[in-house]
Structures are given as C-alpha cells and as structure tokens.
C-alpha cells in the first residue's frame, strides 16, 4: 500500500526575490486551499508507505495537475510498478479523474480515494 499527496514548497515571498531567483523558470504562483494562501514556489509530490518510507517523489510547477504528476511518477521508474504489481495507492479528493482511473486500471493498480459526487470509490 502506498500513500500519495503533495504540499507546497514556498521559495520566495518578495517580488524582487522572485524576479532574481534562479528558480524563475520552474516555480510559479499558485493557491494552496489546504493552507488558505497563495505561494510562489514548487509543489513536492510524495508517494510512500504508511510507515513513512518514500517510494517516489517529484518537484513540479504548482500549476501542473497533481493527477498528471502521480501518473508521471508511477511511469518514470519502470521497476517501481514491476516490483509491486497490484499495489493500492491511497490519495485524497485531488486524485479524482476519469483519466487517472483508466491509467491505474491499465497498470493493474488500485486507487483508493474519497468518492466524489456520482463517482464510486475505486478498489
């Protein structure tokens, strides 16, 4: 079983710092609803075991959809899926998507997340 989530990584606060930062081509402004604030930086996506062992991670522009990042993290390392067939990935409501549901089904994974409107919980 793996748990996937993301958190903002703020890189700067002042506008002059943002302008002269070497991260200007990677980082961006975005809103984090869980922290109720805007930030300029990157978003850390982490997938790990419930015991805290990291299995995969990615630093991404905060404007990139976290569902796309999860799919990218899972396919970047081919040995990750080959060594753990039939794995269950637990995520929050941010991972609700028809395309992600099809992706995990095609890769013999199970995605466990809260149901959303008329969409069932996948097992």
C-alpha positions as CSV (number, residue, x, y, z in Angstrom):
1,X,0.0,0.0,0.0
2,X,1.2,3.5,-0.9
3,X,0.0,6.9,0.1
4,X,0.3,9.8,-2.3
5,X,-0.1,13.5,-1.6
6,X,1.5,16.9,-2.3
7,X,2.5,20.0,-0.4
8,X,3.6,23.5,-1.4
9,X,7.3,24.4,-1.2
10,X,7.5,28.2,-0.9
11,X,10.6,29.6,-2.5
12,X,10.2,33.3,-2.1
13,X,7.9,36.0,-0.7
14,X,9.0,39.3,-2.1
15,X,8.6,40.3,-5.7
16,X,12.3,41.3,-6.1
17,X,13.4,37.9,-4.8
18,X,11.1,36.2,-7.3
19,X,12.5,38.2,-10.2
20,X,16.1,37.4,-9.5
21,X,15.7,33.8,-8.4
22,X,17.3,31.0,-10.4
23,X,14.0,29.1,-10.0
24,X,12.1,31.6,-12.0
25,X,11.8,29.2,-15.0
26,X,10.5,26.3,-12.8
27,X,8.5,27.9,-10.0
28,X,5.2,29.8,-10.3
29,X,2.5,31.5,-8.3
30,X,-0.3,29.2,-7.1
31,X,-3.0,28.9,-4.4
32,X,-2.9,26.2,-1.8
33,X,-6.5,25.6,-0.5
34,X,-5.4,23.5,2.4
35,X,-3.2,26.3,3.8
36,X,-5.6,29.1,2.5
37,X,-2.8,31.1,0.9
38,X,-1.0,32.0,-2.3
39,X,2.6,31.0,-2.7
40,X,5.5,31.2,-5.2
41,X,7.5,28.1,-5.5
42,X,7.2,24.4,-6.3
43,X,5.0,21.6,-5.2
44,X,6.5,18.5,-3.6
45,X,4.7,15.3,-4.6
46,X,5.5,12.3,-2.4
47,X,4.4,8.7,-2.6
48,X,5.4,6.5,0.3
49,X,4.4,3.6,2.5
50,X,2.1,4.2,5.6
51,X,5.2,3.6,7.7
52,X,6.9,6.6,6.1
53,X,9.3,5.0,3.6
54,X,9.4,7.2,0.5
55,X,8.8,5.2,-2.7
56,X,8.8,8.1,-5.3
57,X,8.8,11.8,-5.3
58,X,8.7,14.8,-7.7
59,X,9.2,18.5,-7.6
60,X,6.8,20.2,-10.0
61,X,5.4,23.5,-11.0
62,X,2.4,24.1,-8.8
63,X,0.2,24.7,-11.9
64,X,0.7,21.2,-13.1
65,X,-2.2,18.9,-12.2
66,X,-1.4,16.5,-9.3
67,X,-3.1,13.7,-11.1
68,X,-0.7,14.1,-14.1
69,X,2.3,14.2,-11.7
70,X,1.1,11.0,-10.0
71,X,0.8,9.2,-13.4
72,X,4.3,10.6,-14.3
73,X,5.8,9.4,-11.0
74,X,4.4,5.9,-11.5
75,X,5.7,5.6,-15.0
76,X,9.1,7.3,-14.7
77,X,10.6,4.3,-12.9
78,X,9.5,1.1,-14.7
79,X,10.9,-1.1,-11.9
80,X,8.6,0.5,-9.4
81,X,5.4,-1.0,-10.9
82,X,7.1,-4.2,-12.0
83,X,8.4,-4.9,-8.4
84,X,5.0,-4.2,-6.9
85,X,2.2,-5.5,-9.1
86,X,-1.4,-4.9,-7.9
87,X,-0.4,-2.2,-5.5
88,X,-3.0,0.0,-3.8
89,X,-2.5,3.8,-3.9
90,X,-4.3,5.9,-1.4
91,X,-5.0,9.6,-2.3
92,X,-7.2,12.5,-1.4
93,X,-10.0,14.1,-3.4
94,X,-7.5,15.8,-5.6
95,X,-6.9,12.5,-7.4
96,X,-10.5,12.2,-8.8
97,X,-10.3,11.9,-12.6
98,X,-11.6,9.6,-15.3
99,X,-8.2,9.6,-17.0
100,X,-6.4,8.7,-13.7
101,X,-8.9,5.9,-13.1
102,X,-8.2,4.5,-16.5
103,X,-4.5,4.9,-16.0
104,X,-4.4,2.9,-12.7
105,X,-6.7,0.2,-14.2
106,X,-4.4,-0.2,-17.2
107,X,-1.4,-0.5,-14.9
108,X,-3.0,-3.1,-12.6
109,X,-3.1,-0.7,-9.6
110,X,-6.0,0.2,-7.3
111,X,-6.7,3.8,-6.4
112,X,-8.4,4.3,-3.1
113,X,-9.8,7.8,-2.6
114,X,-13.0,9.5,-1.3
115,X,-16.0,9.3,-3.6
116,X,-16.9,12.4,-5.5
117,X,-20.5,13.3,-6.5
118,X,-21.7,10.3,-8.6
119,X,-18.3,8.6,-8.9
120,X,-17.7,5.4,-6.9
121,X,-14.7,4.7,-4.7
122,X,-12.3,2.6,-6.7
123,X,-11.0,-0.6,-5.1
